[in-house]
Amino acid sequence: ALTRRLKKVTIESLEYIVYTLRNSDFELYGHEIEFGNTCKYKPITIDLEDGKKVQIDGKIDRLDIGKIDDKTYVRIIDYKSRIKNLDMNKLDAGLQIQLVTYLDAVCKQDNFEPAGILYSGLIDSKFKVKNGKIEFNEEEIKTAIRKNFKMKGVVLADIQVAKMMDKNLASGVNSDIIPVGLTRKWKF
Protein backbone atom coordinates (compact mmCIF):
# COMPACT_ATOMS: atom_id res chain seq x y z
CA ALA A 1 0.00 0.00 0.00
CA LEU A 2 2.85 2.40 0.84
CA THR A 3 4.59 1.69 -2.47
CA ARG A 4 1.35 2.33 -4.34
CA ARG A 5 0.83 5.67 -2.51
CA LEU A 6 4.42 6.75 -3.18
CA LYS A 7 4.04 5.89 -6.86
CA LYS A 8 0.75 7.84 -7.01
CA VAL A 9 2.28 10.91 -5.32
CA THR A 10 5.32 10.75 -7.62
CA ILE A 11 3.15 10.58 -10.75
CA GLU A 12 0.85 13.40 -9.55
CA SER A 13 3.87 15.54 -8.60
CA LEU A 14 5.53 15.05 -11.98
CA GLU A 15 2.29 15.78 -13.84
CA TYR A 16 1.87 18.99 -11.85
CA ILE A 17 5.48 20.07 -12.45
CA VAL A 18 5.01 19.51 -16.20
CA TYR A 19 1.72 21.46 -16.03
CA THR A 20 3.44 24.41 -14.30
CA LEU A 21 6.28 24.44 -16.83
CA ARG A 22 3.89 24.31 -19.81
CA ASN A 23 1.88 27.20 -18.40
CA SER A 24 4.86 29.41 -17.60
CA ASP A 25 7.28 31.53 -19.57
CA PHE A 26 9.90 30.76 -16.93
CA GLU A 27 12.36 28.06 -17.91
CA LEU A 28 14.30 25.64 -15.79
CA TYR A 29 17.77 27.12 -15.24
CA GLY A 30 18.99 24.35 -13.00
CA HIS A 31 18.22 21.97 -10.17
CA GLU A 32 20.21 20.82 -7.16
CA ILE A 33 22.33 23.98 -7.57
CA GLU A 34 24.94 24.20 -4.86
CA PHE A 35 26.68 27.02 -3.02
CA GLY A 36 30.22 26.16 -1.98
CA ASN A 37 33.91 26.62 -2.70
CA THR A 38 33.92 24.30 -5.74
CA CYS A 39 30.36 24.95 -6.94
CA LYS A 40 28.66 27.16 -9.53
CA TYR A 41 27.80 29.65 -6.80
CA LYS A 42 30.31 30.87 -4.24
CA PRO A 43 29.54 30.18 -0.60
CA ILE A 44 27.47 32.91 1.00
CA THR A 45 29.72 34.86 3.38
CA ILE A 46 28.37 37.01 6.18
CA ASP A 47 30.65 39.41 8.05
CA LEU A 48 29.95 39.51 11.78
CA GLU A 49 30.39 42.55 14.02
CA ASP A 50 33.40 41.00 15.78
CA GLY A 51 35.28 40.74 12.47
CA LYS A 52 34.65 37.01 12.04
CA LYS A 53 32.95 35.57 8.99
CA VAL A 54 30.28 32.92 8.60
CA GLN A 55 30.30 30.86 5.41
CA ILE A 56 27.07 29.26 4.26
CA ASP A 57 26.99 26.32 1.86
CA GLY A 58 23.69 25.00 0.57
CA LYS A 59 21.63 23.69 -2.28
CA ILE A 60 18.71 25.08 -4.28
CA ASP A 61 16.17 22.47 -5.38
CA ARG A 62 15.15 24.34 -8.52
CA LEU A 63 15.98 27.67 -10.10
CA ASP A 64 13.96 29.10 -13.01
CA ILE A 65 14.55 32.19 -15.12
CA GLY A 66 12.32 34.35 -17.28
CA LYS A 67 13.16 37.34 -19.45
CA ILE A 68 11.35 40.62 -19.99
CA ASP A 69 13.13 42.99 -22.34
CA ASP A 70 16.73 43.20 -21.12
CA LYS A 71 16.04 41.88 -17.59
CA THR A 72 16.37 38.30 -16.43
CA TYR A 73 14.14 37.36 -13.51
CA VAL A 74 14.79 34.40 -11.24
CA ARG A 75 12.57 32.36 -8.98
CA ILE A 76 13.64 29.71 -6.52
CA ILE A 77 11.47 26.67 -5.87
CA ASP A 78 12.01 24.49 -2.82
CA TYR A 79 10.34 21.07 -2.84
CA LYS A 80 8.87 19.87 0.44
CA SER A 81 7.33 16.56 1.45
CA ARG A 82 4.57 18.49 3.21
CA ILE A 83 2.79 21.80 2.76
CA LYS A 84 4.95 24.73 3.86
CA ASN A 85 3.99 28.38 3.84
CA LEU A 86 6.32 31.34 3.93
CA ASP A 87 5.68 33.06 7.26
CA MET A 88 6.46 36.76 6.85
CA ASN A 89 6.78 37.19 10.65
CA LYS A 90 9.44 34.45 10.77
CA LEU A 91 11.16 35.99 7.75
CA ASP A 92 11.20 39.40 9.42
CA ALA A 93 12.59 37.84 12.62
CA GLY A 94 15.35 36.12 10.62
CA LEU A 95 13.99 32.61 11.27
CA GLN A 96 12.94 31.62 7.74
CA ILE A 97 15.61 33.19 5.55
CA GLN A 98 17.11 30.30 3.58
CA LEU A 99 15.35 30.95 0.26
CA VAL A 100 15.65 34.74 0.53
CA THR A 101 19.38 34.37 1.20
CA TYR A 102 19.80 32.09 -1.81
CA LEU A 103 17.75 34.43 -4.02
CA ASP A 104 19.84 37.42 -2.97
CA ALA A 105 23.11 35.57 -3.63
CA VAL A 106 22.02 34.33 -7.09
CA CYS A 107 20.76 37.79 -8.09
CA LYS A 108 24.02 39.43 -7.03
CA GLN A 109 26.28 36.88 -8.71
CA ASP A 110 24.37 36.62 -12.02
CA ASN A 111 22.88 40.13 -12.15
CA PHE A 112 19.33 38.71 -12.10
CA GLU A 113 16.20 40.40 -10.81
CA PRO A 114 14.27 38.62 -8.02
CA ALA A 115 10.90 37.21 -9.11
CA GLY A 116 9.93 35.00 -6.19
CA ILE A 117 10.58 32.28 -3.69
CA LEU A 118 8.17 29.38 -3.66
CA TYR A 119 7.58 26.16 -1.78
CA SER A 120 6.15 23.25 -3.72
CA GLY A 121 4.63 20.54 -1.53
CA LEU A 122 4.78 16.99 -2.81
CA ILE A 123 1.67 15.75 -1.05
CA ASP A 124 -0.87 13.03 -1.56
CA SER A 125 -4.24 14.15 -2.94
CA LYS A 126 -7.23 12.98 -0.98
CA PHE A 127 -10.78 12.91 -2.29
CA LYS A 128 -14.17 12.32 -0.74
CA VAL A 129 -15.39 8.83 -1.35
CA LYS A 130 -19.05 7.86 -1.19
CA ASN A 131 -20.23 4.27 -1.64
CA GLY A 132 -16.74 3.31 -2.79
CA LYS A 133 -16.62 5.96 -5.55
CA ILE A 134 -14.90 9.33 -5.79
CA GLU A 135 -17.52 12.09 -5.95
CA PHE A 136 -15.75 14.16 -8.63
CA ASN A 137 -15.55 14.08 -12.38
CA GLU A 138 -12.13 14.00 -14.08
CA GLU A 139 -11.81 17.81 -14.43
CA GLU A 140 -12.79 18.33 -10.77
CA ILE A 141 -10.12 15.81 -9.76
CA LYS A 142 -7.47 17.66 -11.82
CA THR A 143 -8.55 20.97 -10.24
CA ALA A 144 -8.33 19.46 -6.74
CA ILE A 145 -4.86 18.05 -7.45
CA ARG A 146 -3.67 21.44 -8.74
CA LYS A 147 -5.06 23.10 -5.61
CA ASN A 148 -3.16 20.61 -3.42
CA PHE A 149 0.10 21.18 -5.29
CA LYS A 150 -0.23 24.97 -5.72
CA MET A 151 3.04 26.61 -4.70
CA LYS A 152 3.21 28.80 -1.59
CA GLY A 153 5.52 31.75 -1.07
CA VAL A 154 6.01 35.27 -2.36
CA VAL A 155 6.09 36.65 -5.88
CA LEU A 156 7.35 40.02 -7.07
CA ALA A 157 4.45 42.50 -7.21
CA ASP A 158 4.76 42.92 -10.97
CA ILE A 159 1.92 41.80 -13.23
CA GLN A 160 4.23 40.98 -16.15
CA VAL A 161 6.36 38.72 -13.95
CA ALA A 162 3.30 37.04 -12.39
CA LYS A 163 1.83 36.41 -15.86
CA MET A 164 5.14 34.88 -16.94
CA MET A 165 4.85 32.44 -14.03
CA ASP A 166 1.26 31.57 -14.96
CA LYS A 167 0.27 32.31 -18.57
CA ASN A 168 -3.39 31.65 -17.68
CA LEU A 169 -3.49 34.46 -15.12
CA ALA A 170 -6.14 36.99 -16.10
CA SER A 171 -8.25 39.69 -14.54
CA GLY A 172 -10.58 38.20 -11.93
CA VAL A 173 -8.64 34.90 -11.78
CA ASN A 174 -6.67 33.22 -9.00
CA SER A 175 -3.69 31.26 -10.22
CA ASP A 176 -3.64 27.51 -9.63
CA ILE A 177 0.17 27.57 -9.86
CA ILE A 178 1.42 30.51 -7.77
CA PRO A 179 -0.02 32.43 -4.80
CA VAL A 180 -1.41 35.25 -6.95
CA GLY A 181 -4.86 36.43 -7.91
CA LEU A 182 -5.86 39.47 -9.92
CA THR A 183 -8.90 41.54 -9.09
CA ARG A 184 -11.27 42.43 -11.91
CA LYS A 185 -10.01 46.02 -12.08
CA TRP A 186 -6.72 44.98 -13.76
CA LYS A 187 -6.64 45.58 -17.50
CA PHE A 188 -3.98 44.17 -19.80
Secondary structure as GFF3:
##gff-version 3
##sequence-region A 1 188
A	DSSP	alpha_helix	2	22	.	.	.	ID=ss1
A	DSSP	beta_strand	27	35	.	.	.	ID=ss2
A	DSSP	beta_strand	44	47	.	.	.	ID=ss3
A	DSSP	beta_strand	53	56	.	.	.	ID=ss4
A	DSSP	beta_strand	58	68	.	.	.	ID=ss5
A	DSSP	beta_strand	71	80	.	.	.	ID=ss6
A	DSSP	alpha_helix	88	92	.	.	.	ID=ss7
A	DSSP	alpha_helix	98	110	.	.	.	ID=ss8
A	DSSP	beta_strand	113	121	.	.	.	ID=ss9
A	DSSP	beta_strand	129	130	.	.	.	ID=ss10
A	DSSP	beta_strand	133	134	.	.	.	ID=ss11
A	DSSP	alpha_helix	138	149	.	.	.	ID=ss12
A	DSSP	beta_strand	152	155	.	.	.	ID=ss13
A	DSSP	alpha_helix	159	165	.	.	.	ID=ss14
###
